Structures are given as structure tokens and as C-alpha cells.
Amino acid sequence: YRFVLVDALGNPIFDVDNITAVNDVGALLVQLASTTPPTGASLVGFKETDSGSVGRTVQLKLTDFVSVKDFGAACDDSTDDTAAIQAAIDSVGDTSVNQRSGITLWFPGPCRITNTLTIRRKSIILAGNGWGYRTDTNARRSWLRWDGAAGSPMLQVQDVSGFGIRNMRFIGKSTAKPTAAINFDETADGWP
């Protein structure tokens, strides 16, 4: 037997000849499980079922947005997700230099933060699943819940080129209120 793997455009990317047993595909399984390009998700195709859609690799499809879970956030409303969310924000390039910038940062569930999150010189949209009804216990609802000390904002947005929020809720703490859910600040260093 011969096994040929092609990308979404039909270009061959992996070829194994004379397969005689399941063990002969071990190399392919190792490559599919890898997270280092050109293996893993770059070997798997994806295509929407609607007419007119085009094929892409799963790796390219996943670049449509970045999830805070990709940086270690638990999104369970009890784990402190502050460091993971800040790392996700920081992964977006500074708009003052030639780096990757302009993403949608996805919050797939409720996140608890204990310190101010800072978005500085980024082009970013914070997006979630909505927050549902008050009695709904579905963990897929999306919010940032403040569990830090009083007197600080939950989110500091400074010198941004573009910023937005979709389907997110900000929940303060009645015993230690943040100064604001979002504090917008523009420095006098010449950035918009």
C-alpha cells in the first residue's frame, strides 16, 4: 500500500510507500501530533460546507482568532487567569513596530482576574460567547470577574490603534470595587 497526504490545495506533503502494517504509519502519527510546523495542524485540511468556500489548513483556520486558553487560562471562574490573559494580550504585536497586530482575542468561558490587564499600543477585539440569563449555569458564558484589590481598573487601555469588545460582561467585586471596568488613557508621547 501507499499513503499520500495532500494539503487543502492538493499538493503532496507526506508520502509513505510499501505500507505493510499499522506500525508503518507511526511516522505520520508523530507528525500529526506535533505542534511544530510544517507538521500537526498544517497537515490537516479544513473547508466550510457552504458553496463558494475555499479550503485551508487547520493551522491557517486557527489563526482567525487567538483564545486565552492557548496561553493557559482555565476560564472556569475560579482559577486566577490574569497572567494567562495578559500573556495572550502581550502576544499581539505592538502597533508601533512591524509585528503581528490586530486580532480577536477569544474568551470561551468565565475568567477571574486579580490584577489590572493592560492593553497598550495594540489593535485588539475582546470577544466572548455572551453571558446568557442570570440563572443560566452554562460555563460557556463569557465574562471578566474582578477579584483584585480596590482602587484599580479591571482593564487599562492605553494608546491603542483599534479596540473593541463583543459579547463580554465585566463583573466587579462589591467588597473591593475596581475604579472602572475599562480605563482609557492616552499618553502624551505622540501616539494616538
N, C-alpha and C positions, 0 to 999 in steps of 0.2 A: 504494500500500500504506500501511497504518497500523500502527505498532508501539506497543503499550501494555504497560508493565511494571507489575506489581502486587506488593505486599508479600505476606507469608505469610498475611495475613488477607483478601486480595483487594482491598485499597484501591489505587487507581491512584497511582503515584508518578512515572511518566515516560511521556510521550506524544509521539510524533513522527508527523505526518501527511504524506501525499504523498511517501513514500519512493520514489525512482526509481532510486537506485543505492546501492551498498555505502557510498560516502562519506557518504551522508546519516545513517548511524548513528554517525558519528565522535564526535558529542557524547555519545552513550550510552557508547561505549567509554572515553572520557575519564572519565566519571562512575564507571563500574565499576572503573577502575584507581585512582581516587582513594582516599586514606586519610582524608579529611576528611568526617565526617557532614554532611549526610544522603546521602552518596554511597558508593561502594565496597561494603563488606560489608553495609551497611544496605539495599542494593537487592536482595540475593540471599536467597532463601528457603531454609530447611532444615527437613526433617521426618524423624524416625526412621521406619523402615518398620514397626515394630510397631504393632498396632492399639491405639488409645487415645492415641497420641502426638499432640502438638499442633505446629503449625507456628510457627516463629520465624525471625527473620532470622539470617543467618550472624553478623552483628555481635553479636547477643544470645547466640547459642550459644557464641561465643568468650569471653564473659565468665564462663563456668563455671569457668575456671581461668586463671592467668597463667603463661606459660612464661618461663624465664630467657633463652631465645633472643630473646624480644621486646625484651630490654634489651641485646642484643649478645653474650651468652655463646655460645661456639663449641661447648661440650660435646664436645670431641674428645680430652680427657685430656692435651693438650699446651699449649694456649693458656691463659694466666692468665685465668680467668673471675671473679676476685674482685670487681672493680669492677662488672661487669655484674650479678652475683648480688646484690651489696649494693644496687645501684640498683633491682632488682626488689623486694627486701625493703622498701626505703625508700618505694616507690610505694604500699604499703599504708598506709592512714591510721593515725595514732596513735590508739589507743583512748581517749586522754584527752581528745580533742576530737571534734567531729562530722565525721568524714571517713570515706571508704570504708575499711572494715576487715573482716577475716575472709575470707581467700581460701585457695585451694590453689595453691601455687607449684610448678610442674611442672619437673622436671629430665629432659629427654628423652634424656640421654646422660651419659657420664662427665665430671665437671668437676674441674679442677685449681684450687686456691686457694693463695695465698701470704700471706694475712693473715687475721686473725680476722673472721668475718662476725658482725654484731651484729643481733639481733632484740630491740628494746626497745619495750614497750608496743604490741604487735601481737597480732592473733589470726590465726594462720597455720598452715597444714599444709604441710610439705615432702613432696612426693611424687615418686616415680620409677617406672621400669619394672621394678624388681627388679635383681638383679645376676648372675643366671644361674650357670652352672657355672664353675669355676676355669679350665678350658681353653677356654671359650667366648670367641671374639674378636668377638662381635657388639657393635657400637658403641652399640646401643640400651640396654645395661645402664646403670644409674644409680648414681653414687656421687660423693662429695666426696673428693678426694685432696689431702692436705696436702703442700705443697711450700714451706712457710714456715720461719721460724727456730724453734728450740727454745724452749720456755717459754711459749707462748701457746696458748689453746684454739682449736680449729677454729671453733667456734660459741659465741657468748656469748648466752644467752637471759636477758633481764632484764625484770622487771615485766610479764610477759605476762598477757593475759586468757584465752588459749587457745593451745595449741601442740601439734603432733603431727608425727610422721614416719611415712611409709608407703613401703615398698619402696625404701629408700635404704641405702647402705652408706657408712661413714666409714672411710677408709684413712689411717693415719698414716704418718710417714716415720721409718724406723729410725735414720737418722743425725742427725735433728733432730726429736725427738719433741715433739708438742704436749702441753700439760699435760693436756688432756682432749679428747675428741671434742666433747662438749657441756658447757658450764659454765652451770649455772643460778644466777642471782643475783637477790636481791630487795633493793632499796634501802630505806632507812628513810624514804622520802618520802611514805608513806601510800598507795602503790599496791600492789595485791595482787600 
